[in-house]
């Protein structure tokens, strides 16, 4: 069965693409979740219009993310944590802590966009990437200091 995708789907295709899938996959998964529509002439026109509007939105979001990236270049946040011997933290600094510290500096960034591979467990200075858009990543400095 041929369908037109309305969203990007891993291992299948990208938005607006015409793909051939098993009828059961289309009928039971793609169509009910509105991830795809049947490949008719009317639907092709509708999906093409949606794709054009999506591209315009994507360009706007990317330019906004680039502007925010320029603003965030060189931003440094300081987080105080309780620490024991050998500069080992009692807890850890997570993406949520970094997002809260950024919010205190008037940067509203979703914690899921902060790409912290694993929580910070030592005192020190760390470079943390923040993915503002799929093509735009800013890097901030996180300084973890000992709470007195």
C-alpha positions in Angstrom: 0.0 0.0 0.0 1.3 3.5 -0.8 1.1 6.2 1.7 2.3 9.8 2.0 4.1 10.5 5.3 3.0 13.5 7.4 5.9 13.2 9.9 9.5 12.0 9.8 9.5 8.3 10.8 12.8 6.5 11.6 13.7 3.7 9.2 10.8 4.6 6.9 11.1 8.1 5.4 10.7 11.8 5.9 7.8 14.2 5.9 6.0 14.4 2.5 7.6 11.3 1.1 5.7 8.7 -0.8 6.5 5.2 0.6 5.3 1.7 0.1 4.3 -0.1 3.3 2.5 -3.3 4.3 -1.3 -2.7 4.4 -1.6 -3.8 8.0 1.1 -1.4 9.1 -0.7 1.5 7.3 -4.1 0.5 8.5 -3.2 -0.3 12.1 -0.4 2.2 12.9 0.3 5.0 10.4 -3.3 6.0 9.5 -4.9 6.0 13.0 -2.0 8.0 14.5 -2.2 10.4 11.6 1.5 9.8 10.7 0.5 9.1 7.1 -2.4 9.5 4.6 -3.4 7.3 1.7 -1.6 8.3 -1.6 -4.5 9.9 -3.5 -4.2 12.9 -5.8 -6.2 15.1 -3.3 -4.1 14.0 -0.4 -0.9 14.7 -2.4 -1.9 18.3 -2.8 -2.8 18.7 0.8 0.4 17.1 2.0 2.4 19.3 -0.4 0.8 22.4 1.1 1.5 21.1 4.7 5.1 20.4 3.7 5.6 24.0 2.4 4.2 25.5 5.6 6.4 23.2 7.7 9.5 24.3 5.7 8.7 27.9 6.4 8.2 27.2 10.1 11.4 25.2 10.2 13.4 28.1 8.6 11.9 30.6 11.2 12.7 28.3 14.1 16.2 27.7 12.9 16.9 31.5 12.6 15.5 32.1 16.1 17.7 29.3 17.4 20.8 30.8 15.7 20.0 34.2 17.3 19.7 32.5 20.7 22.9 30.6 20.1 24.7 33.9 19.5 23.3 35.3 22.7 24.3 32.2 24.7 27.9 32.1 23.4 30.1 32.6 26.4 27.3 32.2 29.0 28.6 30.7 32.2 26.4 29.4 35.1 27.6 28.6 38.6 26.0 25.9 40.6 26.9 25.3 44.3 26.7 21.8 45.7 27.7 20.1 48.8 30.9 18.2 48.3 33.1 15.9 50.4 36.7 15.0 50.2 38.5 14.9 46.8 36.0 17.3 45.3 33.4 14.6 45.1 29.8 15.8 45.1 27.3 14.3 47.6 24.7 14.5 44.9 25.1 15.3 41.2 24.4 18.1 38.8 21.8 17.1 36.2 20.4 18.8 33.2 17.5 20.1 35.3 19.9 21.9 37.6 21.6 23.5 34.6 18.2 24.5 33.2 17.2 26.1 36.5 20.5 28.0 36.6 19.9 29.2 33.1 16.4 30.2 34.0 17.8 32.3 36.8 19.8 34.2 34.1 16.6 34.7 32.0 17.3 31.9 29.5 14.3 29.6 29.3 15.7 26.3 27.9 14.0 23.0 28.2 16.0 20.5 30.2 15.7 17.9 27.4 17.7 20.2 25.1 20.7 20.3 27.5 22.9 17.4 26.3 24.6 16.2 29.5 25.8 12.6 28.8 25.9 11.8 32.4 25.4 13.8 35.6 28.3 15.9 36.8 29.7 14.4 40.0 32.9 16.4 40.5 33.7 20.0 41.3 35.1 21.9 38.3 34.3 23.7 35.1 32.5 21.8 32.3 31.5 22.7 28.7 27.9 21.6 28.2 26.2 21.5 24.7 22.7 22.9 24.5 20.8 21.7 21.4 18.5 24.6 20.4 17.5 23.2 17.1 18.4 20.0 15.2 21.1 22.0 13.3 22.0 24.6 16.0 24.0 23.8 19.1 25.3 26.3 21.6 27.9 25.5 24.2 27.7 27.0 27.8 30.1 26.7 30.7 28.9 25.2 33.9 31.0 25.8 37.0 30.3 23.6 39.9 31.6 25.0 43.2 31.6 23.8 46.8 28.9 25.0 49.1 30.4 26.5 52.2 
